[in-house]
């Protein structure tokens, strides 16, 4: 289903699990394929920051990509259709989202004032109508919802068929607080790596770790805090894709068990965290966030101390593979300081 949409793009495939397993890629695609041996070879000791046997390994693809935009998707997500039965070009919609501004500082009830058939509503401050740069476009699932294991166990047959009118007149939701990448299990996420790439780390999950399946949420929490600090926007809503496979709730519960408790401490942390004004690059913000994670969440469980170290290693790996010498990912559109 994805072939007509993916053929024109360069693919980066991160193979999780056994690196000796042969992955057969269909003809006609321009791609790079990486397994664990490649990750170890390219990153050396820094490969410790890349998770194993967990979807968090996808962030290695962000490290090695040299493209202007990155789209991430999993193998059980397929093309959705609009009410007329036409297949939705999710990639095209994501690009439109990133190329148009966001309104993170003041909510517009027509959702996307920059879309066709919409504008700013009465009372929207004219001083804010220029909007902010969009760093991340985050789509949503249809069909099988992304529930945690306890909810999945009590609602095994529940399906999501509700969606916005997919015409351009009702486009994007602009999140005002946090977004949870897991709304689509990070399977429909498009980002602008030159801006936010250094913060798009999916943490330490899976094999050898006391937690799994929180990789996308961790990335979402960190990215939203940094985008708010830098004055950038995150869009979530359109486009939709079709999620076809429900995972095993008993397996998920083993992975999520600690996270279900820890999130009750982690979310208030992210809601209240403030980064210093001196942090004027994503790398600086992420390093400072790692310090705060170790200081505040390290009291919850020693895992967060290890995670904070992984965050620092990730930034070192990013700078080694991506940042030109002597430069960092700076904010082209920092939010202006408000003075009385």
C-alpha angles and dihedrals in degrees: 000000000000097000098095089048099043102039094084094052135074112249127213112194119194110199112208125200126016109024092201091065113105116234115203113212117198118246121265102046130114104220151149120217122203129183132181093278089056092049091052092046095049099041102030111189090357089068085087088083093062114086123233127217092009135092087248087085088080091083089073085071089059090054095055100036116107096185126114093237132030127205121190127198140160131230098255096057121095142180114289126210130230121233091275091056095252117140113251116237096219094178093055092049092050091052090051089051093053094045094053124067127258129225103219097152101054128023120237113204092214085062101219111035091182094061127095113281095015138090141162114303125235111287096027107136112253089213089065100044094096086071129199135281113276111232100174135027113198122190132198141236132248124199112013109042124221100248128164116248098266092051091044090054094055095040105037096150100042116124132186116229097152119110141151120265098278094216116113090256093076105036133143135013111220110209117228099191127012129340120210109220085204091074080094098012087254085289093125108039128132120187142181101235095191087064111029104008096107090059096048095095117142096205132226109316141148125015112046093004129104092231141044139177093039094093096101094044092051091052091048094051094048094044094050093051091050094044089052090050093048094044096245130136136237120204124202129178120054131081110055127200131189116254108205109179132058114211124226109276093206091054090044092052091058089052097042100038098100093037092057088062098035095051089067087066099032098055095053087048092057092042092057103033117116124192121215117260088237089070100093100156133058091241092054091047092050094048090050090048089053090054091051093046090054092045099044108023094035085077090060095056136339088242089079091058089056090045091052089053088050090053090056092047089050091055090048089052091047093051091047094052103031122016115087113238112286097006138100136192100275129187113261090187111030114178111258120252111253114225127188 
